Amino acid sequence: MVEHRPFARPLAHLVLVLGILIVAFPIYYTFVASTQTLRTILSPPLPLTPGGEFLENYGTALFSGASQIGGVSIARLLWNTAIVATAIAVGKIAISILSAFAIVYFRFPGRMVAFWIIFVTLMLPVEVRILPTYKVMVDLGLIDTYTGLTLPLMASATATFLFRQFFMTIPAELVEAARIDAAGPMRFLRDILIPLSKTNIAALFVILFIYGWTQYLWPLLITNDNQMNTIVIALRKMVSFADAETPWPLVMVTAIFAILPPVLVVVLMQRWFVKGLVESEK
């Protein structure tokens, strides 16, 4: 065992510290660059200590924005991305719970066929269905709208499969007890299944929120107005082929703000996230 080896604990801590440094150093370096002037960034080597342009760079990015994205502020970009990520996460979970609930607890013709059709969509990459989906969004007039940004990404075969597997572990006696208490299907779902699924929901929310926050291809296609850009799209638009034309301080500030919300979600929901992944007894 590790605890009986005199050098195992220091070695384990050393490896852990090295891993943290490898992961955290690029983020720190980005923060340092976000506090420097453009001239300093373009004149390597970049200092390892923060510069004196913190307030100016962050104030400009938060309230004025860069000319490459039409002067849209980071506050607006964060608002757009938060709406998209939250709507995708909540929509995927809600649709998946209802789909799994119908498949497990209702008996109707073609029930398993419907499940396998949903499951088979896992084999279809996004690129296969992105053009027909885009055509539908254009026909419905949903370009440059939050609905167009989120609705096509709300269905999730993976989440449906996970909720189905969990619902199948619910004891039949619990279902019978609900029937004896005259609980209808929706009351059974609301009062019993959802409370029992809260750790699964929390774990999936973290994963799906990050999935929605980091979306690139679909927001790139569905948005033309800079006011509807997500922060990832804005970050790409700000980078030019010529270094001198790229506002690197603002790019670095935008990168920091793009990193912070997913990190905060993981940190704040860490306990629920771990429980949802490893807990076997409900």
C-alpha positions in Angstrom: 0.0 0.0 0.0 1.1 3.6 -0.6 1.0 4.5 3.1 3.6 1.9 4.0 6.2 3.2 1.6 8.3 6.1 3.0 8.9 7.8 -0.4 5.5 7.2 -1.9 3.7 10.1 -0.3 6.3 12.8 -1.2 6.5 11.3 -4.7 2.7 11.4 -5.1 2.6 15.1 -3.9 5.4 16.0 -6.2 3.6 14.5 -9.2 0.4 16.3 -8.2 2.2 19.6 -7.9 3.9 19.1 -11.3 0.5 18.3 -12.8 -1.0 21.4 -11.3 1.8 23.6 -12.6 1.5 22.1 -16.1 -2.2 22.8 -16.2 -2.2 26.2 -14.4 0.9 27.8 -15.9 -0.7 28.5 -19.4 -3.7 30.1 -17.6 -1.4 32.3 -15.4 0.7 33.2 -18.5 -2.6 34.3 -20.2 -3.5 36.4 -17.2 0.0 38.0 -17.2 -0.4 38.8 -21.0 -3.8 40.4 -20.3 -2.2 43.0 -18.1 0.5 44.0 -20.6 0.6 46.5 -23.4 0.6 45.3 -27.0 4.2 46.4 -27.5 5.3 44.2 -24.6 3.4 41.2 -25.9 4.9 41.6 -29.3 8.5 41.9 -27.9 9.3 38.5 -26.4 10.2 37.2 -23.9 7.0 38.1 -22.0 7.5 39.0 -18.3 6.3 36.4 -15.8 4.8 39.1 -13.5 1.6 41.1 -14.1 2.0 44.4 -15.8 0.4 47.8 -15.1 -2.4 47.8 -17.7 -4.8 45.6 -15.7 -7.5 48.2 -15.2 -7.3 49.7 -18.7 -7.3 46.4 -20.5 -10.1 44.8 -18.5 -12.1 48.0 -18.5 -11.8 48.3 -22.3 -12.7 44.7 -22.8 -15.7 44.7 -20.4 -17.3 47.9 -21.6 -16.0 48.9 -25.0 -14.9 45.7 -26.8 -12.6 45.3 -29.8 -13.1 46.8 -33.2 -12.7 43.3 -34.8 -16.1 42.3 -33.3 -17.9 45.6 -33.8 -17.1 46.9 -30.4 -19.2 44.3 -28.6 -18.3 44.2 -24.9 -17.3 41.1 -23.1 -20.3 41.6 -20.8 -22.5 41.1 -23.8 -20.5 38.1 -25.0 -20.7 36.5 -21.5 -24.4 37.1 -21.4 -24.9 35.4 -24.8 -22.7 32.4 -23.9 -24.3 32.0 -20.5 -27.8 31.9 -22.1 -26.7 29.4 -24.7 -24.8 27.1 -22.3 -27.6 27.2 -19.6 -30.4 26.7 -22.2 -28.6 23.7 -23.8 -27.8 22.1 -20.4 -31.3 22.5 -19.0 -33.0 21.6 -22.3 -31.0 18.4 -22.8 -31.7 17.3 -19.2 -35.4 18.1 -19.4 -35.9 16.4 -22.8 -33.8 13.4 -21.7 -35.6 12.8 -18.5 -39.0 12.9 -20.2 -37.8 10.6 -23.0 -36.3 8.1 -20.6 -39.4 8.3 -18.4 -41.7 7.5 -21.3 -39.5 4.6 -22.5 -39.2 3.0 -19.1 -42.6 3.5 -17.5 -45.0 3.5 -20.5 -45.9 0.5 -22.6 -46.7 1.5 -26.2 -46.1 0.0 -29.6 -42.6 0.7 -30.9 -41.3 1.8 -27.5 -37.9 0.0 -27.9 -37.7 1.0 -31.6 -38.0 4.6 -30.5 -35.2 4.1 -27.9 -32.9 2.4 -30.4 -33.5 5.2 -33.0 -32.5 7.7 -30.3 -29.5 5.6 -29.4 -28.3 5.2 -33.0 -28.1 9.0 -33.4 -24.9 8.7 -31.2 -23.2 7.3 -34.3 -24.1 10.4 -36.4 -21.5 13.2 -36.1 -22.7 16.8 -35.9 -21.2 17.5 -39.4 -23.6 15.0 -41.0 -26.7 16.8 -39.8 -25.5 20.4 -39.6 -26.4 21.4 -43.1 -30.1 20.2 -43.0 -30.4 21.7 -39.5 -29.1 25.0 -40.8 -31.6 24.9 -43.7 -34.4 24.4 -41.2 -33.2 27.3 -39.0 -33.1 29.6 -42.1 -36.6 28.6 -43.2 -37.9 29.3 -39.7 -36.2 32.6 -39.5 -34.1 31.7 -36.5 -30.8 33.0 -37.6 -29.2 35.4 -35.0 -31.6 34.3 -32.3 -31.2 32.5 -29.0 -33.7 29.9 -30.2 -31.6 29.1 -33.2 -28.4 28.9 -31.1 -29.8 26.5 -28.6 -32.8 24.5 -29.9 -30.9 22.2 -32.4 -28.4 21.3 -29.7 -30.9 20.3 -27.0 -31.6 16.7 -27.8 -29.1 14.2 -26.2 -29.1 10.5 -26.8 -26.4 10.1 -24.2 -28.3 11.7 -21.4 -31.5 9.8 -22.4 -29.5 6.5 -22.2 -28.1 7.4 -18.8 -31.5 8.4 -17.3 -33.0 5.2 -18.8 -30.4 3.0 -17.2 -30.9 4.8 -13.8 -34.8 4.6 -14.0 -34.5 0.9 -14.6 -32.8 0.5 -11.2 -35.8 2.0 -9.4 -37.5 -0.8 -7.4 -40.9 -1.9 -8.7 -42.2 -1.6 -5.2 -41.7 2.1 -5.3 -43.8 2.3 -8.5 -46.5 0.2 -6.8 -46.5 2.4 -3.7 -47.0 5.4 -5.9 -50.0 3.8 -7.6 -51.5 2.9 -4.2 -51.2 6.5 -3.2 -53.0 7.5 -6.4 -50.0 9.3 -7.8 -50.3 10.0 -11.5 -47.3 9.7 -13.9 -46.3 13.3 -13.6 -46.5 13.3 -9.8 -44.4 10.2 -9.7 -41.9 11.8 -11.9 -41.9 15.1 -10.0 -42.0 13.7 -6.4 -40.0 10.5 -6.7 -37.9 10.2 -9.8 -36.4 13.7 -10.1 -35.4 13.9 -6.4 -33.7 10.5 -6.7 -32.0 11.7 -9.9 -30.6 15.0 -8.5 -27.0 13.8 -8.3 -27.2 12.5 -11.9 -28.8 15.8 -13.0 -26.0 17.8 -11.3 -23.3 15.8 -12.9 -24.9 16.0 -16.3 -25.5 19.7 -15.9 -21.8 20.4 -15.3 -20.8 18.3 -18.4 -23.5 19.8 -20.6 -22.9 23.4 -19.5 -19.3 23.1 -20.5 -20.3 21.5 -23.7 -22.6 24.4 -24.5 -20.1 27.0 -23.3 -17.4 25.8 -25.7 -19.6 25.4 -28.8 -17.9 26.7 -31.8 -19.1 25.3 -35.1 -22.8 25.8 -34.7 -22.7 29.4 -33.3 -20.3 30.2 -36.1 -22.9 29.2 -38.7 -26.0 30.5 -37.1 -24.9 34.0 -36.1 -24.1 36.9 -38.5 -24.7 39.8 -36.0 -21.7 40.5 -33.7 -24.2 41.3 -30.9 -25.2 37.6 -31.0 -21.7 36.1 -30.9 -20.6 33.8 -28.1 -17.3 34.5 -26.4 -15.6 31.6 -28.3 -16.6 33.0 -31.7 -15.6 36.5 -30.6 -12.2 35.2 -29.5 -11.6 33.7 -32.9 -12.7 36.8 -34.8 -10.4 39.0 -32.8 -7.3 37.1 -33.9 -5.9 38.3 -37.2 -3.2 36.7 -39.4 -1.0 39.7 -38.7 0.1 40.0 -35.1 0.3 43.8 -35.3 -3.4 43.9 -36.2 -4.5 41.7 -33.4 -5.4 43.4 -30.1 -3.5 40.8 -28.0 -4.2 42.3 -24.6 -8.0 42.3 -25.3 -7.7 38.7 -26.7 -6.0 37.6 -23.5 -8.6 39.3 -21.4 -11.4 37.6 -23.4 -9.6 34.2 -23.0 -9.5 34.7 -19.2 -13.2 35.5 -19.1 -13.9 32.5 -21.4 -12.2 30.2 -18.9 -13.6 31.5 -15.6 -17.3 30.5 -15.8 -16.8 26.8 -16.6 -14.1 26.7 -13.9 -16.5 28.3 -11.4 -19.3 25.9 -12.3 -17.0 22.9 -11.8 -15.7 24.2 -8.5 -19.1 25.2 -7.1 -20.7 21.9 -8.1 -17.7 19.6 -7.5 -19.3 17.7 -4.7 -22.5 17.0 -6.7 -20.5 16.2 -9.8 -18.4 13.6 -8.1 -21.5 12.1 -6.3 -23.3 11.9 -9.6 -20.5 10.0 -11.3 -19.5 7.5 -8.5 -22.5 7.1 -6.3 -24.2 3.7 -6.8 -26.7 3.7 -3.9 -29.6 6.0 -4.2 
